[in-house]
Structures are given as structure tokens and as C-alpha cells.
Amino acid sequence: QVQLVESGGGLVQPGGSLRLSCAASGMIFSIDSMGWYRQAPRKQQELVAAITSGHSINYADDVKGRFTISRDDAKNTVYLQMNSLKPEDTAVYYCNAVINAKVRWGQGTQVTVSS
């Protein structure tokens, strides 16, 4: 059973930082792209950032320069460093990965940016 387990969400003030982690576990033969999506209340889910197995990276326009995605292939883990957080970044953040040629999702972690 392959699982993605996220951690690192929470409450932070505007301008603050958080680091999300997502670790894959189970019977893993290959991991292709990994990434983060988010869904705010009453909005559609959107891509935040993605990183391929070759470490090519793609960011949503509104997080460029503030968020950094990275991955540690030895640990089967993807990270999202979020700096200069804004209230509009408030959402449930979901980890996504293509593992053994199948798309997998984490359970989601809440990020709330508020004073």
C-alpha cells in the first residue's frame, strides 16, 4: 500500500513562513513528478508547484519568488518552503505524486495565514 503523508501545516501570521513535507512510503518502484496543490474555501483546486524526476520545476504565477519546491529522492520526500505568506495563501494543501505510474494524493494539511 503506497501512502503519501504530509506534515508542516498550521497557523502563521502574514509575512511568515512554513515548510510542508510529504513522504511517500510503501512498495515503491518509481516516483515521477511530485507536487503540491491547494484548495481554498469555495474555490477550485489549483496547482501550486511541481517538480519532475529530472528536477524540472513549475510554479503557479502567484507563488513565484515566495515558494520553493524541492525533493529528496533518497527519502521519497517532497518539500514546499513557503515564505512571505499572505492571507490568500490560506487553503488545504495536498501532496501529489506519480508513484509506480499511478497518481497518488495525500490527505491534505491546513495552512492558515492570519493575524
C-alpha positions in Angstrom: 0.0 0.0 0.0 1.6 3.3 -1.2 0.9 6.3 1.0 1.7 10.0 1.0 1.9 11.6 4.4 2.0 15.4 4.7 3.2 17.4 7.6 4.1 21.0 8.4 0.8 22.9 8.1 -0.5 25.3 10.7 -1.4 28.9 11.6 1.1 31.7 10.7 0.9 35.4 10.5 1.1 37.3 7.3 4.7 37.6 6.1 5.7 34.4 8.0 7.0 31.1 6.7 6.0 27.4 6.8 7.6 24.3 5.4 5.5 21.5 4.2 6.8 17.9 3.8 5.3 14.9 2.1 6.8 11.5 2.5 5.9 8.5 0.3 6.0 5.1 1.8 5.1 1.5 0.8 6.1 -0.7 -2.1 7.7 2.0 -4.3 9.4 1.1 -7.6 9.4 4.6 -9.2 8.4 8.2 -8.5 7.9 10.5 -11.4 6.6 14.0 -10.8 5.8 15.3 -7.3 3.9 18.4 -6.4 1.6 20.5 -4.3 -1.9 21.6 -4.9 -4.2 23.7 -2.8 -7.9 24.3 -2.4 -9.3 27.3 -0.6 -12.9 27.5 0.6 -15.3 28.0 -2.3 -12.5 27.8 -4.9 -11.3 25.1 -7.2 -8.2 23.1 -6.5 -5.1 24.6 -8.1 -1.5 23.6 -8.8 1.0 25.4 -6.5 4.2 23.8 -7.6 5.5 20.6 -9.3 8.9 19.0 -9.7 9.7 16.2 -12.1 12.0 13.3 -11.6 14.6 15.3 -13.5 14.1 18.2 -11.1 12.4 20.5 -13.6 10.2 22.8 -11.7 6.9 24.7 -12.4 5.2 27.3 -10.1 1.9 29.0 -10.1 2.3 32.6 -11.0 1.1 33.9 -7.6 3.7 31.9 -5.6 6.8 32.5 -7.8 9.5 34.1 -5.8 7.9 33.2 -2.5 7.6 29.4 -2.6 10.3 26.8 -3.3 9.7 23.2 -4.1 12.4 20.6 -3.7 12.6 16.8 -3.4 14.9 14.3 -1.7 14.8 11.2 -3.8 16.7 9.1 -1.2 13.9 9.8 1.3 11.0 9.8 -1.3 10.0 13.2 0.1 8.9 16.4 -1.5 9.0 19.8 0.3 7.4 23.1 -0.1 9.1 26.1 1.6 6.6 28.9 1.8 7.9 32.4 2.6 6.2 35.8 2.7 2.9 34.1 3.2 -0.3 36.1 2.5 -3.9 35.6 3.8 -4.8 34.5 0.3 -2.5 31.5 0.6 -4.9 30.1 3.2 -6.0 26.7 1.9 -5.8 23.0 2.4 -2.5 21.9 0.7 -2.4 18.5 -0.9 0.7 16.5 -1.9 0.6 14.7 -5.3 2.9 12.2 -6.8 3.1 9.7 -9.6 4.2 6.5 -8.0 4.5 3.3 -9.9 2.8 5.1 -12.8 -0.3 5.9 -10.7 -1.3 9.3 -9.4 -1.5 9.4 -5.6 -2.7 12.0 -3.2 -2.0 12.9 0.4 -4.7 13.6 2.9 -4.1 17.3 2.9 -2.8 19.7 5.5 -4.3 23.1 6.5 -2.4 26.3 6.1 -4.0 29.4 7.6 -2.4 32.8 7.2 -4.0 35.2 9.6 -3.1 37.9 12.1 
